[in-house]
Amino acid sequence: MFRKRLEGKIALITGAAQGIGKETTIVLAREGATVIVSDINDSLGASVAKEIGGHCIYLHLDVANEDDWKHAISTITERFGKLNILVNNAGVTGFQEGFGPQDPENASLDSWRKVNAVNSDGTFLGCKYAIQVMKSSGAGSIINISSRSGLVGIPGASAYAASKAAVRNHTKTVALYCCQQGYPIRCNSVHPAAILTPMWEPMLGTGPDREIRMAEIAKDIPMQKMGTAEDVANAVLFLASDESKYITGIELTVDGGILAGASATPKRQDDEHKY
């Protein structure tokens, strides 16, 4: 009998009400995981949990609030007795939230702290409390959603880039710490770029020029197209499953080739020049 890849696993996903978080929830549930949907948008989050059905539940979780983490982990432990997968996905850019300028000269200290509180502190807290329950859950996989911005500088998004770089490096620290302690916990980061999610909607708009704007963005992507939330969710699925049981501390880019080093699309060549 065919066994689903995450059969019997308990997974917690933060920022799961929309975008990459929602799609990851759908993919992991489809592969047999019992998923805890968490977010600060209670109506959207509860709707996702209801849509998936089964044993899926919704929990309010502000990732920057340590008490929320304690409550979430306590609830999961009491109800399911274990936690096998954590996807630290919740994040903010500072733009959609109206935090003001985000460049290194004009960004305010308050906006810097707000972005880092969610992206960096939230990931730290998630790892901290997941480790405590995962170490006795048989095996655990922590997947931290970083970004291309965690690997390169972004002049107009200084706090976001710094916070995602912190996520990348903390992932490696957690991976090594768990190995050092003999905990059966792996920790890896995923770095999406140019993924079509609600974050892009204000820039793309809904008018007749939407396709033109998308085409302009795609011109700078080697694969000549934007990715989807499902592309990222499938990467998370691999790292959550036992198929990646010998992988820890890596950074997996999902970017259509952007970080490979060239933005130009390979040109077609005559057959005799292909090799």
C-alpha positions as CSV (number, residue, x, y, z in Angstrom):
1,M,0.0,0.0,0.0
2,F,1.3,3.4,-1.0
3,R,2.4,5.5,2.1
4,K,2.4,9.2,1.9
5,R,5.7,11.0,2.5
6,L,4.7,12.7,5.8
7,E,2.3,10.1,7.2
8,G,2.0,10.3,10.9
9,K,4.0,13.6,11.1
10,I,2.9,16.7,13.1
11,A,3.8,20.0,11.4
12,L,3.5,23.6,12.6
13,I,3.6,26.3,9.9
14,T,3.8,30.0,10.8
15,G,2.4,32.7,8.6
16,A,0.2,30.1,7.0
17,A,-2.9,32.2,6.2
18,Q,-1.8,33.0,2.7
19,G,1.0,32.9,0.1
20,I,3.9,30.5,0.6
21,G,2.6,29.5,4.1
22,K,-0.8,28.5,2.8
23,E,0.5,26.5,-0.1
24,T,3.0,24.8,2.2
25,T,0.2,23.8,4.5
26,I,-1.8,22.3,1.5
27,V,1.2,20.4,0.2
28,L,2.3,19.0,3.6
29,A,-1.3,18.0,4.5
30,R,-1.7,16.3,1.1
31,E,1.4,14.2,1.9
32,G,-0.2,13.0,5.2
33,A,1.0,15.4,7.8
34,T,-1.3,16.8,10.5
35,V,-0.8,20.5,10.1
36,I,-1.2,23.3,12.7
37,V,-1.9,26.5,10.8
38,S,-0.8,29.6,12.6
39,D,-0.9,33.3,11.9
40,I,-2.0,36.6,13.3
41,N,-4.8,36.9,10.8
42,D,-7.3,34.7,12.6
43,S,-10.1,34.8,10.0
44,L,-7.9,33.8,7.1
45,G,-5.9,31.3,9.1
46,A,-9.1,29.6,10.4
47,S,-10.4,29.5,6.8
48,V,-7.3,27.7,5.6
49,A,-7.6,25.1,8.4
50,K,-11.2,24.5,7.6
51,E,-10.5,24.2,3.9
52,I,-7.9,21.5,4.5
53,G,-10.1,19.7,7.1
54,G,-9.1,16.4,8.7
55,H,-7.0,16.9,11.8
56,C,-5.8,20.3,10.7
57,I,-6.3,23.0,13.4
58,Y,-5.7,26.8,13.6
59,L,-3.7,28.5,16.3
60,H,-3.2,32.2,16.8
61,L,0.6,32.9,16.8
62,D,2.4,36.2,16.8
63,V,5.9,34.9,16.2
64,A,7.5,37.9,17.8
65,N,5.6,37.1,21.1
66,E,7.4,34.6,23.3
67,D,4.2,33.8,25.3
68,D,2.4,32.9,22.0
69,W,5.2,30.4,21.2
70,K,4.9,28.9,24.7
71,H,1.1,28.5,24.3
72,A,1.4,27.1,20.8
73,I,4.0,24.4,21.8
74,S,2.0,23.6,24.9
75,T,-1.2,23.1,22.9
76,I,0.5,21.0,20.3
77,T,2.2,18.8,23.0
78,E,-1.0,18.3,24.9
79,R,-3.1,17.5,21.8
80,F,-0.6,15.5,19.7
81,G,2.2,14.5,22.0
82,K,4.9,15.5,19.6
83,L,6.1,17.9,16.9
84,N,8.0,16.6,13.9
85,I,8.1,19.6,11.5
86,L,8.4,23.3,12.0
87,V,8.2,25.8,9.1
88,N,9.3,29.2,10.2
89,N,7.6,31.1,7.4
90,A,6.1,34.2,8.9
91,G,7.8,37.4,7.8
92,V,7.4,41.1,6.9
93,T,9.2,43.4,4.5
94,G,8.3,46.7,6.2
95,F,6.7,48.0,2.9
96,Q,3.3,46.5,3.1
97,E,3.1,47.2,6.8
98,G,3.7,50.9,6.3
99,F,6.9,51.1,8.3
100,G,8.3,53.9,6.2
101,P,11.6,54.1,4.2
102,Q,13.7,50.9,4.4
103,D,17.0,52.0,3.0
104,P,20.0,52.2,5.4
105,E,20.1,56.0,5.5
106,N,16.5,56.8,6.1
107,A,15.0,53.8,7.8
108,S,14.0,54.4,11.4
109,L,15.3,52.4,14.3
110,D,11.7,51.5,15.2
111,S,11.0,50.1,11.7
112,W,14.3,48.2,11.8
113,R,13.3,46.6,15.1
114,K,9.8,45.8,13.9
115,V,11.0,43.9,10.9
116,N,13.7,42.1,12.8
117,A,11.3,41.2,15.6
118,V,9.2,39.1,13.2
119,N,11.8,37.8,10.8
120,S,14.8,37.2,13.0
121,D,13.4,37.0,16.6
122,G,10.4,35.0,15.4
123,T,12.7,32.4,13.8
124,F,14.9,32.3,16.9
125,L,11.9,31.7,19.2
126,G,10.5,29.1,16.8
127,C,13.7,27.1,16.8
128,K,14.2,27.5,20.6
129,Y,10.8,26.0,21.5
130,A,10.6,23.5,18.6
131,I,14.0,22.0,19.8
132,Q,12.6,21.4,23.3
133,V,9.7,19.3,22.0
134,M,11.3,17.8,18.9
135,K,14.3,16.2,20.8
136,S,11.9,13.7,22.4
137,S,9.6,13.4,19.3
138,G,11.7,10.7,17.5
139,A,12.9,13.0,14.8
140,G,12.5,16.6,13.8
141,S,13.0,18.9,10.8
142,I,13.1,22.7,11.1
143,I,12.8,24.6,7.8
144,N,13.4,28.3,8.1
145,I,12.2,30.5,5.2
146,S,14.9,33.0,4.4
147,S,15.1,34.8,1.0
148,R,17.5,35.6,-1.8
149,S,17.7,38.8,0.2
150,G,19.5,36.9,2.9
151,L,22.4,36.1,0.5
152,V,22.8,39.5,-1.2
153,G,22.5,43.2,-0.2
154,I,19.2,45.0,-0.9
155,P,19.7,48.8,-0.8
156,G,16.0,49.6,-0.5
157,A,15.2,46.9,2.1
158,S,18.0,47.0,4.7
159,A,16.1,45.6,7.6
160,Y,14.6,42.8,5.6
161,A,17.9,41.8,4.0
162,A,19.7,41.8,7.4
163,S,16.9,39.8,9.1
164,K,16.9,37.2,6.3
165,A,20.7,36.9,6.5
166,A,20.3,36.3,10.3
167,V,17.8,33.5,9.5
168,R,20.3,31.9,7.2
169,N,23.1,31.9,9.7
170,H,21.0,31.0,12.6
171,T,19.8,27.9,10.7
172,K,23.4,26.7,10.5
173,T,23.9,27.3,14.2
174,V,20.8,25.4,15.1
175,A,21.8,22.5,12.7
176,L,25.3,22.2,14.3
177,Y,24.0,22.6,17.9
178,C,21.5,19.8,17.4
179,C,24.2,17.5,16.0
180,Q,26.5,18.5,18.9
181,Q,23.8,17.6,21.4
182,G,22.9,14.3,19.7
183,Y,19.4,15.5,19.0
184,P,17.6,13.9,16.0
185,I,16.8,17.3,14.6
186,R,17.7,18.7,11.2
187,C,17.6,22.5,10.4
188,N,17.8,23.9,6.9
189,S,16.8,27.2,5.2
190,V,15.0,27.9,2.0
191,H,15.7,31.0,-0.1
192,P,12.9,32.0,-2.5
193,A,13.1,34.8,-5.0
194,A,10.7,36.2,-7.6
195,I,7.8,34.0,-6.3
196,L,4.4,35.2,-7.2
197,T,2.7,35.7,-3.9
198,P,0.4,38.5,-2.4
199,M,3.6,40.4,-1.5
200,W,4.0,41.3,-5.2
201,E,0.4,42.3,-5.9
202,P,0.8,46.1,-5.1
203,M,3.7,46.2,-7.6
204,L,1.9,44.2,-10.3
205,G,-1.6,45.6,-10.0
206,T,-4.7,44.2,-11.6
207,G,-5.0,46.3,-14.7
208,P,-4.1,45.6,-18.4
209,D,-0.4,46.3,-17.6
210,R,-0.1,43.5,-15.1
211,E,1.3,41.0,-17.7
212,I,3.7,43.6,-19.0
213,R,5.1,44.2,-15.5
214,M,5.4,40.4,-15.0
215,A,7.3,40.1,-18.3
216,E,9.7,42.9,-17.3
217,I,10.5,41.1,-14.0
218,A,10.9,37.7,-15.9
219,K,13.5,39.2,-18.2
220,D,16.0,39.3,-15.4
221,I,15.3,35.7,-14.4
222,P,17.4,33.1,-16.2
223,M,14.4,30.7,-16.4
224,Q,12.3,33.7,-17.8
225,K,9.4,33.3,-15.5
226,M,8.3,34.0,-11.9
227,G,8.0,31.1,-9.5
228,T,4.9,30.0,-7.6
229,A,4.2,29.3,-4.0
230,E,4.0,25.6,-4.8
231,D,7.6,25.7,-6.1
232,V,8.7,26.7,-2.6
233,A,6.2,24.4,-0.9
234,N,7.7,21.4,-2.8
235,A,11.2,22.4,-1.6
236,V,9.9,22.5,2.0
237,L,8.3,19.1,1.5
238,F,11.6,17.6,0.5
239,L,13.4,19.0,3.6
240,A,10.5,18.0,5.8
241,S,10.5,14.4,4.6
242,D,12.8,11.5,5.4
243,E,14.2,11.8,1.8
244,S,16.5,14.5,3.2
245,K,17.4,12.7,6.4
246,Y,21.2,13.2,5.8
247,I,20.8,16.9,5.0
248,T,21.2,19.6,7.6
249,G,22.5,23.2,7.7
250,I,22.0,23.8,4.0
251,E,20.5,26.8,2.1
252,L,18.2,25.8,-0.7
253,T,17.5,28.5,-3.3
254,V,14.3,28.5,-5.2
255,D,14.8,31.4,-7.6
256,G,14.8,30.3,-11.3
257,G,18.5,30.6,-11.5
258,I,18.9,34.2,-10.2
259,L,21.7,33.5,-7.8
260,A,23.6,31.3,-10.3
261,G,25.4,34.4,-11.3
262,A,24.0,35.6,-14.5
263,S,20.7,37.2,-15.5
264,A,20.9,36.5,-19.2
265,T,19.0,33.6,-20.7
266,P,21.3,31.1,-22.5
267,K,21.0,31.6,-26.2
268,R,20.1,28.8,-28.6
269,Q,23.1,27.5,-30.5
270,D,23.6,25.5,-33.6
271,D,23.8,21.7,-32.9
272,E,27.6,21.6,-33.5
273,H,28.2,24.2,-30.8
274,K,26.0,22.8,-28.1
275,Y,28.8,20.9,-26.4
